[in-house]
Amino acid sequence: MADALGSQRDLFDVPEDVAYFNAASLSPMLHAVREAGEAALLRRSRPWTIREPDWFTDVERLRSLFGRLVGTDAEGVALVPATSYGLAVAAANLPLGPDDQVLVLADEYPSGIHTWRRAAGPAGAAIRTVTREAGQSWTDAILTAIDERVAIVSVPNVHWTDGGLVELDRVAARTREASARLVVDVSQSLGVMPLDVTELRPDVVVSVGYKWLLGPFGRGYLWVAPEHRDGRPLEENWILRAGAQDFSRLVDYGEDYLPGARRFDQGARTLFELTPMAVAALEQVLAWGPPRIAAALAGITAGLATRVAAAGVGVIATEPRGPHLLGLRVPGGSADRVAAALREANCFVARRGEALRVAPHVHVTPADVDRLVTTLVAAL
């Protein structure tokens, strides 16, 4: 492709002697994001330069950027600190009754599991944990498990340990057939894999901002379907109320909320130090476009899978899997030794469950890939 996205190493703050394959844990930082943060700190150090409209301008810009990323406008977007916060909003506003079930995946990220366990207990509901049979995809396992007892389906787009794919369109259709609600955690896919909430029609979507969205730690995102936007927020902070822009009228204590999903924003959502960084990050992700990012990362992970398989290393999730994550299974008893050897070589992956998780971004070069493969083979 003439517009294929090659390595963008020069845009990232990653030294040449570092091979970083752990974007699924914490993304490398773009120079533009760091510079936005430095400028924001300088501005924050001079509070007399911050005007009342500035409490609202950047957050609305950020809300609009995230809306574009999920195929819609700003109205359904809330700004939250973490996926756990967004999932707590979902749990507080999606009904659960006695004998209902919440469907989750085995070995899923802990925040969701703990959230749904807390919600299920008082309601008399239960957790249904989906596992896969040998050779079975996550999608087929989920479709088989959804029945009339399931009230909420809470799934990711890819499994966080090894990149195993969940085909959200098929899961969404089956969820609607069962009259259940769909909650999607896209923390390990959004920014790489395209998502259009108007087509998918989920109830709630949550994502952190510091992984594939390349933003700062502490800024996450929540999208809420229109039918849930009049729900109950977790907090009652001042800036969520209609008329909050008029600081002279704050002690009128208006009861009406701002429109859309803004009522679900976290307290202190303005985050003068972090919001400009998040804006710069989403602007770059949108400029590249998730399809081009996905194509670039698919090429890296496919090449890696071929090379390590030839060296006797198993790929945990072969197909279908996300284009940007690769779970490797090394021979029994050698995982700690291999991980230590990689760290010694300034080559960074992650241990997740039984997998060595490889998660490149577009900063990765062919030399990085060579270092990973060479070090891995030597360690074995």
MOPEDA-V442823 format. One record per run of one state. SS is the DSSP state (hx for helix, st for strand, lp for the rest). FROM is the first residue (numbers start at 1). TO is the last residue. If there is no record, write none. Layout:
BEGIN
ss=(SS:SS)
from=(FROM:FROM)
to=(TO:TO)
END
This chain:
BEGIN
ss=(lp:hx:st:lp:st:lp:st:lp:st:hx:lp:hx:lp:hx:lp:st:lp:hx:lp:st:lp:hx:lp:st:lp:hx:lp:st:lp:st:lp:st:lp:hx:lp:st:lp:hx:lp:st:lp:st:lp:hx:lp:hx:st:lp:hx:lp:st:lp:hx:lp:hx:lp:hx:lp:st:lp:st:lp:st:lp:hx:lp:st:lp:st:lp:st:lp:hx:lp)
from=(1:9:12:13:19:21:22:23:30:31:45:47:50:54:70:77:81:83:94:101:106:110:124:126:131:138:146:150:157:158:159:164:166:168:178:181:186:197:201:204:209:220:225:226:229:238:241:242:247:253:257:258:262:265:275:289:290:311:314:316:321:322:326:330:335:345:347:349:350:353:355:360:366:380)
to=(8:11:12:18:20:21:22:29:30:44:46:49:53:69:76:80:82:93:100:105:109:123:125:130:137:145:149:156:157:158:163:165:167:177:180:185:196:200:203:208:219:224:225:228:237:240:241:246:252:256:257:261:264:274:288:289:310:313:315:320:321:325:329:334:344:346:348:349:352:354:359:365:379:380)
END
